[in-house]
Amino acid sequence: NAAIPEPDLWGASAAGTPSPSLTRIFVVMRRMVAFAALIMGVVACAPTESDTSPNTADSVTTTADAVATTAIEVTTTLAADAVPSILAGAWRGSFPDPNVDGVCLTLRDKSYTIAFCGIQGGGGTVSVVGDNITFVSSMAACPDGVGVYRWEVEDDSLTFTELDPPDVCLDRRNKLVEVTYTR
């Protein structure tokens, strides 16, 4: 007669290791204890009504301001290279050659396409910081070609001014410089 093992009410397997569900419960409990300790630390450091120190409110305000400033800096850094809403979308530019039906430029989050309208063109990635936009080409004609321009939108017209060093992708440069784009 073999003895039937009694079930372990704590969820241990026959080998004595905790079951996966019990392991998950311990992980959740550890996280809850850590969160509770964090909350208790914040509450313990908060000023009370009986605290008569004149600098307590100032230091709490200064700390809150520093946290808010840091949050703004992080948000700005994360969004610094995305195309701003004023630039985003489809633009059409007049081109000096009468045989060409204009230049079509599309700017999205971090990408662009540029071509003579109605003709397949090229594109790549863009990065916008302030009023400067950096175009990085992924076109076969200009692999990894980089061009930096200052952009300006005035009365729903977009223009670009080339900055130094000159754009190595002449095809893109010719479609950006001295061309006025409208929506």
C-alpha positions in Angstrom: 0.0 0.0 0.0 1.5 3.3 -1.2 0.7 6.3 0.9 -1.3 9.0 -0.9 0.5 12.3 -0.3 -1.6 15.0 1.4 -2.2 18.1 -0.8 -0.1 21.1 0.2 -2.5 23.9 1.0 0.2 26.6 0.2 0.5 25.6 -3.5 3.8 23.8 -3.4 4.4 21.1 -5.9 5.5 17.6 -5.1 9.1 18.8 -5.6 8.6 21.5 -3.0 8.7 24.5 -5.3 6.0 27.1 -5.3 3.3 26.8 -8.0 3.3 29.5 -10.8 0.1 31.0 -9.4 1.6 31.3 -5.9 4.7 32.9 -7.4 2.6 35.5 -9.2 0.8 36.3 -5.9 4.1 36.9 -4.2 5.3 39.2 -7.0 2.1 41.2 -6.7 2.3 41.4 -2.9 5.9 42.6 -3.1 4.9 45.4 -5.5 2.0 46.4 -3.3 4.3 46.6 -0.3 6.8 48.7 -2.2 4.1 51.0 -3.4 2.7 51.3 0.2 6.3 52.2 1.4 6.6 54.9 -1.2 3.2 56.4 -0.3 4.2 56.3 3.4 7.5 58.1 2.6 5.7 60.8 0.7 3.1 61.3 3.5 5.8 61.3 6.1 7.8 64.1 4.3 4.7 66.3 3.6 4.4 69.4 5.8 1.7 69.4 8.4 -0.5 72.2 9.7 1.4 72.2 13.0 4.7 72.6 11.1 5.7 76.3 11.8 8.9 76.2 9.8 8.7 79.2 7.4 10.7 77.4 4.7 8.6 74.2 4.5 6.0 75.5 2.0 8.8 77.2 -0.1 10.8 74.0 -0.3 7.7 71.9 -1.2 6.8 74.5 -3.9 10.4 74.5 -5.2 10.4 70.7 -5.4 7.1 70.7 -7.2 8.3 73.3 -9.6 11.5 71.3 -10.2 9.5 68.2 -10.9 7.1 70.1 -13.3 10.1 71.6 -15.1 11.7 68.2 -15.5 8.5 66.8 -16.8 8.3 69.6 -19.4 11.9 69.2 -20.4 11.4 65.4 -20.9 8.3 66.0 -22.9 10.0 68.6 -25.0 13.0 66.4 -25.6 10.8 63.5 -26.7 8.9 65.6 -29.1 11.7 67.8 -30.3 12.3 66.1 -33.6 8.6 65.4 -34.6 7.1 67.5 -37.4 4.9 70.2 -35.7 1.3 70.5 -36.6 1.9 73.8 -38.5 4.1 71.9 -40.9 2.4 68.5 -41.0 0.4 67.5 -44.1 0.5 67.9 -47.9 2.0 71.0 -49.5 2.2 71.9 -53.2 4.9 74.2 -54.6 5.2 76.1 -57.8 8.2 75.1 -59.9 9.9 77.4 -62.4 9.8 74.7 -65.2 6.5 75.0 -67.1 6.7 71.3 -68.1 6.4 70.3 -64.4 3.0 70.3 -62.6 4.5 71.6 -59.4 6.3 70.0 -56.5 4.4 67.9 -53.9 5.8 67.7 -50.4 4.3 65.7 -47.6 5.6 66.0 -44.0 4.5 63.5 -41.4 5.5 62.7 -37.8 9.2 62.1 -38.6 9.1 61.4 -42.4 8.8 63.2 -45.7 8.1 62.5 -49.3 9.0 65.0 -52.1 8.4 64.7 -55.9 7.2 66.5 -58.9 3.4 66.2 -58.6 2.1 63.1 -60.4 5.5 61.5 -60.5 6.8 59.0 -58.0 9.6 60.6 -55.9 11.6 60.0 -52.9 11.7 60.7 -49.2 13.2 59.9 -45.9 13.2 61.1 -42.4 13.0 64.6 -40.9 13.9 66.1 -37.6 12.5 69.5 -36.5 14.1 71.6 -33.8 12.6 75.1 -33.5 12.5 76.6 -37.0 15.2 74.2 -38.4 14.3 71.1 -40.2 16.8 68.4 -41.1 16.1 66.1 -44.1 17.8 62.7 -44.3 17.4 61.0 -47.6 16.6 57.4 -48.1 16.4 57.9 -51.9 18.8 55.8 -54.1 20.0 59.0 -55.8 21.1 60.5 -52.4 21.7 57.7 -49.9 22.1 59.2 -46.5 22.2 62.7 -47.9 21.5 65.3 -45.2 20.2 68.8 -45.7 19.4 71.4 -43.0 16.9 74.2 -43.7 15.2 77.0 -41.9 11.4 76.8 -42.4 8.9 79.6 -42.3 5.1 79.5 -42.5 3.4 82.8 -43.3 -0.2 83.2 -44.4 -0.4 79.5 -45.2 2.7 79.6 -47.4 5.8 77.5 -46.5 9.3 78.4 -47.6 12.7 76.9 -46.9 16.1 78.6 -46.6 19.1 76.3 -46.9 21.6 76.4 -44.0 25.3 75.5 -44.0 26.6 73.0 -44.8 24.9 72.9 -48.2 22.5 70.0 -48.9 24.3 67.2 -50.6 21.1 66.0 -52.3 20.8 68.5 -55.2 17.5 67.1 -56.4 15.9 67.7 -53.0 17.6 71.1 -52.7 16.1 72.2 -56.1 12.6 71.2 -54.9 13.0 73.2 -51.6 15.0 76.3 -52.2 13.2 79.2 -54.0 9.9 77.3 -54.0 6.9 78.6 -52.1 4.5 75.8 -50.9 0.8 76.2 -50.1 -1.7 73.8 -48.7 
